[in-house]
C-alpha cells in the first residue's frame, strides 16, 4: 500500500453528488480485511467536513470520480482545469 501514499491529501470531485457535496480530499488509505485485500479510502468533504468511505476501485472509476476539483458538470476524461479553492 506504500505505493498509494502519494494519493493522501489529493483532491477529488464526485461525478454525482454525495449528500449534496462534490468536492472531497482523500485523508487516509486502509485495508478493509486481511482476506479481501480491498483498499478503502477515507474521504473528507471540503464543505461540511463529513467523512465518507470509498473503495479504491470505485475512486479510480472515471464514471464516478475525477481527480481534482471541477465546477459544473464533470465528464469522464474532462480536460477542464482544476479549481484552486
Contact map, one row per residue, 1 for C-alpha under 8 A:
1111100000000000000000000000000000000000000000000000000000000000000000000000000000000
1111100000000000000000000000000000000000000000000000000000000000000000000000000000000
1111110000000000000000000000000000000000000000000000000000000000000000000000000000000
1111111100000000000000000000000000000000000000000000000000000000000000000000000000000
1111111100000000000000000000100000000000000000000000000000000000000000000000000000000
0011111101000000000000000000000000000000000000000000000000000000000000000000000000000
0001111111000000000000000100000000000000000000000000000000000000000000000000000000000
0001111111000000000000000111100000000000000000000000000000000000000000000000000000000
0000001111100000000000001111000000000000000000000000000000000000000000000000000000000
0000011111110000000000001110000000000000000000000000000000000000001100000000000000000
0000000011111000000000111100000000000000000000000000000000000000001110000000000000000
0000000001111100000000111100000000000000000000000000000000000000111110000000000000000
0000000000111110000001110000000000000000000000000000000000000000111111000000000000000
0000000000011111110011110000000000000000000000000000000000000001110000000000000000000
0000000000001111100001000000000000000000000000000000000000000011110000001110000000000
0000000000000111110001000000000000000000000000000000000000000001000000000000000000000
0000000000000111111111000000000000000000000000000000000000000000000000000000000000000
0000000000000101111111000000000000000000000000000000000000000000000000000000000000000
0000000000000000111110000000000000000000000000000000000000000000000000000000000000000
0000000000000000111111000000000000000000000000000000000000000000000000000000000000000
0000000000000100111111100000000000000000000010100000000000000000000000000000000000000
0000000000001111110111110000000000000000000010000000000000000000000000000000000000000
0000000000111100000011111000000000000000000011100000000000000000000010000000000000000
0000000000111100000001111100000000000000001111000000000000000000000000000000000000000
0000000011110000000000111110000000000000001111000000000000000000000000000000000000000
0000001111110000000000011111000000000000111100000000000000000000000000000000000000000
0000000111000000000000001111100000000000111100000000000000000000000000000000000000000
0000000110000000000000000111110000000000111000000000000000000000000000000000000000000
0000100100000000000000000011111000000011110000000000000000000000000000000000000000000
0000000000000000000000000001111100000011110000000000000000000000000000000000000000000
0000000000000000000000000000111111001111000000000000000000000000000000000000000000000
0000000000000000000000000000011111011111000000000000000000000000000000000000000000000
0000000000000000000000000000001111111100000000000000000000000000000000000000000000000
0000000000000000000000000000001111111000000000000000000000000000000000000000000000000
0000000000000000000000000000000011111000000000000000000000000000000000000000000000000
0000000000000000000000000000000111111100000000000000000000000000000000000000000000000
0000000000000000000000000000001111111110000000000000000000000000000000000000000000000
0000000000000000000000000000001110011111000000000000001100000000000000000000000000000
0000000000000000000000000000111100001111100000000000001100000000000000000000000000000
0000000000000000000000000000111100000111110000000000111100000000000000000000000000000
0000000000000000000000000111110000000011111000000000111100000000000000000000000000000
0000000000000000000000000111110000000001111100000011110000000000000000000000000000000
0000000000000000000000011111000000000000111110000011110000000000000000000000000000000
0000000000000000000000011110000000000000011111001111000000000000000000000000000000000
0000000000000000000011111000000000000000001111111111000000000000000000000000000000000
0000000000000000000000111000000000000000000111111000000000000000000000000000000000000
0000000000000000000010100000000000000000000011111000000000000000000000000000000000000
0000000000000000000000000000000000000000000011111100000000000000000000000000000000000
0000000000000000000000000000000000000000000111111110000000000000000000000000000000000
0000000000000000000000000000000000000000000110011111000000000000000000000000000000000
0000000000000000000000000000000000000000011110001111100000000000000000000000000000000
0000000000000000000000000000000000000000011110000111110000000000000000000000000000000
0000000000000000000000000000000000000001111000000011111000000000000000000000000000000
0000000000000000000000000000000000000001111000000001111101100000000000000000000000000
0000000000000000000000000000000000000111100000000000111111100000000000000000000000000
0000000000000000000000000000000000000111100000000000011111110000000000000000000000000
0000000000000000000000000000000000000000000000000000001111111000000000000000000000000
0000000000000000000000000000000000000000000000000000011111111001100000000000000000000
0000000000000000000000000000000000000000000000000000011111111101100000000000000000000
0000000000000000000000000000000000000000000000000000000111111100110000000000000000000
0000000000000000000000000000000000000000000000000000000011111111100000000000000000000
0000000000000000000000000000000000000000000000000000000000111111110000000001100000000
0000000000000010000000000000000000000000000000000000000000001111110000000011000000000
0000000000000111000000000000000000000000000000000000000001101111110000000000000000000
0000000000011110000000000000000000000000000000000000000001111111111000000000000000000
0000000000011110000000000000000000000000000000000000000000010111111110000101000000000
0000000001111000000000000000000000000000000000000000000000000000111110000000000000000
0000000001111000000000000000000000000000000000000000000000000000011111000000000001100
0000000000111000000000100000000000000000000000000000000000000000011111100000000001110
0000000000001000000000000000000000000000000000000000000000000000000111111100000111100
0000000000000000000000000000000000000000000000000000000000000000000011111100000000100
0000000000000000000000000000000000000000000000000000000000000000000001111100000000000
0000000000000010000000000000000000000000000000000000000000000000000001111110000000000
0000000000000010000000000000000000000000000000000000000000000000010001111111010000000
0000000000000010000000000000000000000000000000000000000000000010000000001111110000000
0000000000000000000000000000000000000000000000000000000000000110010000000111110000000
0000000000000000000000000000000000000000000000000000000000000100000000000011111000000
0000000000000000000000000000000000000000000000000000000000000000000000000111111100000
0000000000000000000000000000000000000000000000000000000000000000000000000000111110000
0000000000000000000000000000000000000000000000000000000000000000000001000000011111000
0000000000000000000000000000000000000000000000000000000000000000000001000000001111100
0000000000000000000000000000000000000000000000000000000000000000000111000000000111110
0000000000000000000000000000000000000000000000000000000000000000000111100000000011111
0000000000000000000000000000000000000000000000000000000000000000000010000000000001111
0000000000000000000000000000000000000000000000000000000000000000000000000000000000111
